Amino acid sequence: MKINIKNIRNYILLGICGVLAVISIVLTIDVGTSGAQIAELTKKETLLTDEKNSLENQLVKTVSLGQLEVKGSELGFTKPTDIVYVTDAAPVANIP
């Protein structure tokens, strides 16, 4: 049996081409999967950004002076009608 070098070379090149084709297919699938993951993460980012903005708006409304006044009146705090100034303590024994 005679070994033909051309045949061996052709089989080696065919094997290398097959391996490269398989690698190309695997990488294409991986890139496609990564693209889908990126799209999903982008959607989540948009939803979380919207939720963050909503919570910030809610915080601003809660902290606004008008809302604080309403909450204070609900809890029984009112504006004072008379202002009483507290001075230093009067001396214990006042000599006339």
C-alpha positions as CSV (number, residue, x, y, z in Angstrom):
1,M,0.0,0.0,0.0
2,K,1.4,3.3,-1.1
3,I,0.8,6.4,1.0
4,N,0.1,9.4,-1.1
5,I,1.3,12.7,0.5
6,K,-1.2,14.7,-1.5
7,N,-4.1,12.7,0.0
8,I,-2.7,13.2,3.5
9,R,-2.3,16.9,3.0
10,N,-5.9,17.1,1.6
11,Y,-7.2,15.3,4.7
12,I,-5.3,17.6,7.0
13,L,-6.6,20.7,5.2
14,L,-10.1,19.3,5.2
15,G,-9.8,18.6,9.0
16,I,-8.6,22.1,9.7
17,C,-11.4,23.6,7.6
18,G,-13.9,21.5,9.5
19,V,-12.5,22.6,12.8
20,L,-12.6,26.3,11.7
21,A,-16.2,25.9,10.5
22,V,-17.3,24.4,13.8
23,I,-15.5,27.2,15.7
24,S,-17.1,29.8,13.5
25,I,-20.6,28.3,14.1
26,V,-20.0,28.2,17.9
27,L,-18.8,31.8,18.0
28,T,-21.8,33.0,15.9
29,I,-24.2,31.3,18.3
30,D,-22.3,32.9,21.3
31,V,-22.5,36.3,19.7
32,G,-26.2,35.9,19.0
33,T,-26.8,34.8,22.6
34,S,-24.8,37.8,23.9
35,G,-26.9,40.1,21.8
36,A,-30.1,38.8,23.3
37,Q,-28.7,39.2,26.8
38,I,-27.7,42.8,26.0
39,A,-31.2,43.5,24.7
40,E,-32.8,42.0,27.9
41,L,-30.4,44.0,30.1
42,T,-31.2,47.2,28.2
43,K,-34.9,46.6,28.8
44,K,-34.3,46.1,32.5
45,E,-32.1,49.2,32.6
46,T,-35.0,51.2,31.1
47,L,-37.5,49.9,33.6
48,L,-35.2,50.5,36.5
49,T,-34.5,54.1,35.3
50,D,-38.2,54.8,35.0
51,E,-38.8,53.4,38.5
52,K,-35.9,55.5,39.9
53,N,-37.4,58.6,38.3
54,S,-40.8,57.8,39.8
55,L,-39.3,57.2,43.2
56,E,-37.4,60.5,43.0
57,N,-40.5,62.4,42.0
58,Q,-42.4,60.8,44.9
59,L,-39.6,61.8,47.3
60,V,-39.7,65.4,46.1
61,K,-43.5,65.5,46.6
62,T,-43.1,64.0,50.1
63,V,-40.4,66.4,51.2
64,S,-42.1,69.5,49.7
65,L,-43.2,72.1,52.2
66,G,-46.9,71.8,51.3
67,Q,-46.9,68.1,51.9
68,L,-45.0,68.6,55.2
69,E,-47.6,71.1,56.3
70,V,-50.5,68.7,55.4
71,K,-48.8,65.8,57.2
72,G,-48.0,68.0,60.2
73,S,-51.7,69.1,60.5
74,E,-52.8,65.5,60.2
75,L,-50.5,64.6,63.1
76,G,-51.9,67.5,65.2
77,F,-49.1,70.1,64.7
78,T,-50.5,73.6,64.1
79,K,-49.1,77.1,63.7
80,P,-48.8,78.9,67.0
81,T,-51.4,81.6,67.7
82,D,-49.4,83.3,70.5
83,I,-45.7,83.5,70.6
84,V,-44.3,83.3,74.1
85,Y,-40.7,84.4,74.7
86,V,-38.9,82.7,77.5
87,T,-36.4,84.9,79.4
88,D,-33.8,84.1,81.9
89,A,-34.9,82.8,85.2
90,A,-36.0,85.5,87.6
91,P,-33.8,86.0,90.6
92,V,-34.8,84.0,93.7
93,A,-34.7,86.8,96.1
94,N,-35.4,90.2,94.7
95,I,-34.2,92.9,97.0
96,P,-36.2,96.2,96.5
